[in-house]
Structure formats: structure tokens, C-alpha cells
């Protein structure tokens, strides 16, 4: 079973520190996806439940958040 978890990163932009959240799989980690932990947790839960292959994770994040990775 594939399991995805939420990772957390502290970033500093123009002197302001923010906590960003990303996804971690067995062999892949995507950091700095969103400032909204709940949204990333929901995405991690969906990806885990649907057993999404890690090779598709970047595309799913890009489609979900409109972020080119």
C-alpha cells in the first residue's frame, strides 16, 4: 500500500518566516506546495487511499495547485 505523508519546511521571504507543507512518499518528496496544511493533508490522504504511483505525484500536485514543478 502506498502511503503519503505531509512534510513541513520553514522558509524566509523578505524577513518573514512561513511554514510550508509538502508531500513525502517512499522515494519522493515534494516540499513547499502550500501554506495550508489541511489542503496538503487532504491530498496526501487521497493519494494514499487511491494508491497513486509516485511517478504521477508531480503531475497530481501540479494539477491540484497549478504549480509547475
C-alpha positions in Angstrom: 0.0 0.0 0.0 1.3 3.5 -0.9 1.4 5.9 1.9 1.9 9.6 1.6 2.6 11.9 4.5 2.8 15.7 4.9 6.3 17.3 5.3 6.9 20.7 6.8 9.5 23.3 5.8 10.3 26.7 7.3 11.1 29.4 4.6 12.0 33.0 5.0 10.9 35.5 2.4 11.8 39.2 2.8 12.4 38.6 6.5 9.1 36.8 7.2 9.2 33.2 8.2 6.5 30.9 6.9 5.7 27.3 7.4 5.0 25.4 4.1 3.8 21.9 3.6 4.5 19.2 1.0 4.2 15.5 0.4 6.5 12.7 1.1 6.2 9.2 -0.4 8.5 6.2 -0.2 11.1 7.5 -2.6 9.9 11.0 -3.5 9.5 14.3 -1.5 7.9 17.4 -2.8 8.3 20.4 -0.4 6.8 23.8 -0.4 3.5 23.0 -2.0 1.2 25.2 0.1 0.9 27.2 3.3 -2.4 25.4 4.0 -1.7 22.2 5.9 -5.3 20.9 5.8 -5.3 21.0 2.0 -2.0 19.1 1.7 -3.2 16.6 4.3 -6.3 16.0 2.2 -4.2 15.5 -0.9 -1.9 13.1 1.0 -5.0 11.1 2.2 -6.5 10.9 -1.3 -3.2 9.9 -2.9 -2.7 7.2 -0.2 -6.3 5.9 -0.5 -6.1 5.7 -4.3 -2.5 4.2 -4.1 -1.2 6.8 -6.6 2.1 5.8 -8.1 5.0 8.1 -7.2 5.7 8.6 -10.9 2.4 10.6 -11.1 2.8 12.6 -7.9 4.4 15.7 -9.5 1.6 15.8 -12.1 -1.1 15.5 -9.4 0.4 18.3 -7.4 0.7 20.5 -10.5 -2.9 19.8 -11.4 -4.1 20.3 -7.9 -2.3 23.6 -7.2 -1.4 24.9 -10.6 2.3 24.8 -9.6 4.9 23.9 -12.3 7.4 21.7 -10.6 
